[in-house]
Amino acid sequence: MSHFNSSFEFTSQGIPIFEKVFGGSAADEDIDLTDISIASPIEGTTELAVEECATAKELAQAVLDSLSSVSVQDLLSRTGLWCWLTFVFRDQLFSRDESGRWDTGEVHRWLASDPNDWRKGQRHLIRMPVQLLAEFGEDADHLLCGRPSVLPEIREQLTSQQDMFDRNFQRLARSLYFDSNNRKLKRGAGGKGPGSPRRLAHVRQQFDVTWDLASLDNATLMEMLPSEFDKFKAQ
């Protein structure tokens, strides 16, 4: 467990070193977090406790606690912040391969892309959970109940377009797919068949042609869904 007196961001000198570490051409020790030429504090943030987190929601909450009153929306394009957070939480996000290098997978999981590029931006393992929790709170439970290291299918399907960032839509998805008693996804919520999140994304597009979904409450949206979603309503 580590503690920092604020959240930091890698500088223009620090980001290339971070990229080398996660690209496998530099070691963790090449990043000196006390070097102000590499990482600088973000004004207005408070202490960050880097502790073991069971879910993406727990990790996102730890970050939000540190960001305090600083607007997440204002920080989305601060690449250095998300790189720094990825580095300090690296043990919870990635494993090492046989050579000891970080097995990071796709680059967009660890290097935050342009936040306006939704298909790439939603893959980041810290920025997207923080953004979802800040914007939707408990209505994002279905997207954040997995381990921090996992980018679940349901998150990919239900955050891939900008107009999915609507509280009514995410509240509907939570009602369908999240088991509030056991704090996990309902059985079948990670699939691709009838009633799946993939299908909900498609149905949303169809509904959006006729209705203003943001103006409809959860009960009304539930009633509008095709019968293929009934199995999730009943769980």
C-alpha positions as CSV (number, residue, x, y, z in Angstrom):
1,M,0.0,0.0,0.0
2,S,1.3,3.5,-0.9
3,H,0.1,6.9,0.0
4,F,0.6,10.2,-2.0
5,N,-0.2,13.6,-0.6
6,S,-2.1,14.4,-3.8
7,S,-2.7,13.1,-7.3
8,F,0.1,13.8,-9.8
9,E,0.5,13.9,-13.5
10,F,3.5,12.9,-15.6
11,T,5.1,15.9,-17.3
12,S,6.2,16.0,-20.9
13,Q,9.5,14.4,-19.7
14,G,7.7,11.8,-17.7
15,I,5.2,10.5,-20.2
16,P,7.8,9.1,-22.7
17,I,9.5,7.2,-19.8
18,F,6.1,5.8,-18.8
19,E,5.5,4.7,-22.3
20,K,8.9,2.9,-22.4
21,V,8.2,1.1,-19.1
22,F,4.9,-0.2,-20.4
23,G,6.3,-0.9,-23.8
24,G,9.0,-3.1,-22.3
25,S,12.0,-1.0,-23.1
26,A,12.6,0.5,-19.6
27,A,12.3,-0.7,-16.0
28,D,9.9,0.6,-13.3
29,E,12.9,2.0,-11.5
30,D,13.6,4.4,-14.3
31,I,10.6,6.4,-13.0
32,D,11.4,8.4,-9.9
33,L,8.1,9.6,-8.6
34,T,9.9,12.2,-6.4
35,D,11.5,13.9,-9.4
36,I,9.4,17.0,-10.1
37,S,10.7,17.1,-13.7
38,I,8.9,13.8,-14.2
39,A,5.7,14.2,-12.1
40,S,4.0,17.2,-10.7
41,P,1.1,17.5,-8.3
42,I,-2.4,18.5,-9.5
43,E,-3.6,21.5,-7.7
44,G,-6.8,21.0,-5.6
45,T,-6.4,17.2,-5.2
46,T,-5.9,15.5,-1.9
47,E,-4.2,12.3,-0.5
48,L,-4.4,9.2,-2.7
49,A,-4.3,5.8,-1.0
50,V,-3.1,3.1,-3.4
51,E,-4.7,0.1,-1.8
52,E,-5.9,-3.3,-3.0
53,C,-9.2,-2.9,-4.8
54,A,-11.6,-5.8,-5.4
55,T,-13.6,-4.0,-8.2
56,A,-13.1,-1.2,-10.8
57,K,-15.6,0.8,-8.7
58,E,-13.5,0.7,-5.6
59,L,-10.4,1.8,-7.6
60,A,-12.4,4.6,-9.3
61,Q,-13.7,5.7,-5.9
62,A,-10.2,5.9,-4.5
63,V,-9.2,8.2,-7.4
64,L,-12.4,10.3,-7.0
65,D,-11.7,10.8,-3.3
66,S,-8.3,12.2,-4.2
67,L,-9.6,14.4,-7.0
68,S,-11.9,15.9,-4.4
69,S,-13.6,19.0,-5.8
70,V,-11.6,19.0,-9.1
71,S,-13.9,18.4,-12.0
72,V,-13.3,15.0,-13.7
73,Q,-14.6,16.5,-17.0
74,D,-11.8,19.1,-16.9
75,L,-9.2,16.3,-16.4
76,L,-10.2,13.9,-19.1
77,S,-7.6,15.2,-21.6
78,R,-4.8,15.4,-19.0
79,T,-2.9,12.4,-20.4
80,G,-0.2,12.7,-17.8
81,L,-2.7,12.2,-14.9
82,W,-4.1,9.0,-16.3
83,C,-0.5,7.7,-17.1
84,W,0.6,8.5,-13.5
85,L,-2.5,6.7,-12.1
86,T,-1.9,3.7,-14.3
87,F,1.7,3.5,-13.1
88,V,0.9,3.7,-9.4
89,F,-2.0,1.2,-9.7
90,R,0.0,-1.1,-12.1
91,D,0.1,-4.1,-9.8
92,Q,-3.7,-4.2,-9.8
93,L,-4.1,-3.7,-13.5
94,F,-1.5,-5.9,-15.1
95,S,0.6,-9.0,-14.6
96,R,4.2,-9.6,-15.8
97,D,5.3,-12.0,-18.5
98,E,8.0,-14.6,-18.1
99,S,10.7,-12.1,-18.8
100,G,9.4,-9.8,-16.0
101,R,8.0,-7.2,-18.4
102,W,4.5,-5.9,-17.9
103,D,1.9,-7.8,-19.9
104,T,-0.3,-4.8,-20.7
105,G,-2.3,-5.9,-23.7
106,E,-3.8,-3.3,-26.0
107,V,-2.2,0.1,-25.8
108,H,-5.5,1.9,-25.1
109,R,-5.9,0.0,-21.8
110,W,-3.0,1.9,-20.3
111,L,-2.3,4.9,-22.5
112,A,-5.4,7.2,-22.5
113,S,-6.4,8.2,-26.0
114,D,-8.3,11.4,-27.0
115,P,-11.4,11.4,-24.8
116,N,-13.6,12.3,-27.8
117,D,-12.6,9.0,-29.5
118,W,-15.2,6.9,-27.7
119,R,-14.2,3.5,-29.1
120,K,-10.6,3.9,-27.9
121,G,-11.2,6.1,-24.9
122,Q,-13.6,3.6,-23.2
123,R,-10.9,0.9,-23.1
124,H,-8.7,2.7,-20.5
125,L,-8.7,0.8,-17.3
126,I,-8.7,3.8,-15.0
127,R,-10.0,6.9,-16.8
128,M,-13.3,5.3,-18.0
129,P,-14.3,3.8,-14.6
130,V,-13.5,7.2,-13.0
131,Q,-15.6,9.0,-15.6
132,L,-18.5,6.5,-15.2
133,L,-18.6,6.7,-11.5
134,A,-18.3,10.5,-11.4
135,E,-21.2,10.8,-13.9
136,F,-23.6,8.0,-12.9
137,G,-22.7,6.9,-9.4
138,E,-24.5,3.7,-8.5
139,D,-26.2,3.7,-11.9
140,A,-22.8,2.5,-13.3
141,D,-22.6,-0.6,-11.0
142,H,-23.1,-3.0,-13.9
143,L,-20.1,-1.5,-15.6
144,L,-17.8,-1.4,-12.7
145,C,-18.4,-4.6,-10.6
146,G,-15.6,-6.6,-12.1
147,R,-11.9,-6.7,-11.2
148,P,-9.9,-3.5,-12.0
149,S,-7.7,-5.4,-14.5
150,V,-10.7,-6.6,-16.6
151,L,-12.4,-4.7,-19.4
152,P,-15.7,-6.5,-19.5
153,E,-17.8,-7.1,-22.5
154,I,-20.7,-5.2,-21.0
155,R,-18.6,-2.0,-20.6
156,E,-17.4,-2.2,-24.1
157,Q,-20.9,-2.6,-25.5
158,L,-22.6,0.1,-23.4
159,T,-20.0,2.9,-23.5
160,S,-18.9,2.7,-27.1
161,Q,-20.9,5.7,-28.3
162,Q,-21.3,9.2,-26.8
163,D,-25.1,9.1,-26.6
164,M,-24.8,6.1,-24.3
165,F,-23.6,8.5,-21.6
166,D,-27.1,9.1,-20.5
167,R,-28.2,8.3,-16.9
168,N,-31.6,6.9,-17.9
169,F,-30.0,4.5,-20.3
170,Q,-27.4,3.3,-17.8
171,R,-30.0,3.0,-15.1
172,L,-32.1,0.8,-17.4
173,A,-29.0,-1.3,-18.1
174,R,-28.2,-1.6,-14.4
175,S,-31.8,-2.7,-13.7
176,L,-31.5,-5.4,-16.3
177,Y,-28.1,-6.8,-15.7
178,F,-26.9,-6.1,-12.2
179,D,-27.7,-8.3,-9.2
180,S,-28.0,-5.7,-6.3
181,N,-28.1,-8.4,-3.6
182,N,-24.9,-10.2,-4.7
183,R,-23.2,-7.1,-6.2
184,K,-22.4,-8.8,-9.4
185,L,-23.7,-9.2,-13.0
186,K,-26.7,-11.5,-13.5
187,R,-26.2,-14.8,-15.2
188,G,-26.0,-14.3,-18.9
189,A,-25.3,-10.6,-18.8
190,G,-21.9,-11.1,-20.4
191,G,-23.2,-13.0,-23.4
192,K,-24.0,-11.9,-26.9
193,G,-27.4,-13.5,-27.5
194,P,-31.0,-12.3,-27.1
195,G,-31.4,-9.8,-24.3
196,S,-27.7,-9.2,-24.0
197,P,-26.0,-5.8,-23.6
198,R,-25.0,-6.0,-27.3
199,R,-28.7,-6.3,-28.1
200,L,-29.6,-3.5,-25.7
201,A,-27.2,-1.2,-27.5
202,H,-28.9,-2.1,-30.8
203,V,-32.4,-1.6,-29.5
204,R,-31.4,1.7,-28.0
205,Q,-30.4,2.9,-31.5
206,Q,-33.8,1.9,-32.8
207,F,-35.7,3.6,-30.0
208,D,-33.6,6.7,-30.4
209,V,-35.1,7.3,-33.9
210,T,-38.6,7.7,-32.5
211,W,-38.3,8.7,-28.8
212,D,-36.3,11.1,-26.7
213,L,-34.9,8.4,-24.4
214,A,-33.5,11.0,-21.9
215,S,-37.1,12.1,-21.2
216,L,-38.4,8.6,-20.3
217,D,-38.3,7.1,-16.9
218,N,-36.9,3.6,-16.1
219,A,-40.3,1.9,-15.8
220,T,-41.4,3.2,-19.2
221,L,-38.2,2.1,-20.8
222,M,-38.6,-1.3,-19.3
223,E,-42.1,-1.7,-20.7
224,M,-40.9,-0.7,-24.2
225,L,-38.2,-3.4,-24.3
226,P,-38.9,-6.5,-26.6
227,S,-39.7,-9.8,-24.9
228,E,-36.1,-11.1,-25.3
229,F,-35.2,-9.0,-22.3
230,D,-37.8,-10.6,-20.0
231,K,-35.4,-13.1,-18.7
232,F,-33.3,-10.4,-17.1
233,K,-36.3,-8.5,-15.8
234,A,-37.3,-11.6,-13.9
235,Q,-34.0,-12.3,-12.2
